[in-house]
Amino acid sequence: MSKTFSLHHIVFATKHREPTITQEYKRDLFAYIHGIIKNKKCNLFRINGMADHIHLLVDIHPSVAIADLVKEIKQWSSHWLKSDSRFPLFSGWGEGYYAVSLGLDALEACRLYIINQETHHGSADLLSEMQHIARSNGLTWYQDDWD
């Protein structure tokens, strides 16, 4: 039997970064996304976000490609959000996503970072956050990545 651990921090935003995820019902969205992840045999360590984006900390099953997992999460949750009257302003997810692999030693720091999104975003908007995260992980930042 194979033993794997493929931890990833994934972030994606609403279309045009519009604040369309209602605070009151975001936990229901998170539960729905958790179901998608679980059905793909992946393990969700943490999910949280703001009105315009979501962070996931996921151990991805070896049979699942990260692009396919993100595509399914965005596709199915978009359909669910558009059909749910509690999210009347939601028009879809933005095109791209951010994903970086992490070692086991980074799990707790990333988990705490995701837990504290509300506090963190008191001083930084999504674009500033993504620019910092991308650069700190060796990725080139392009402004139009999140337009």
Helices and strands as residue ranges (DSSP letters): E 7-13, G 15-17, G 23-25, H 26-39, E 43-50, E 53-59, H 66-83, E 98-102, G 104-106, H 107-115, H 117-120, H 126-136, G 143-146
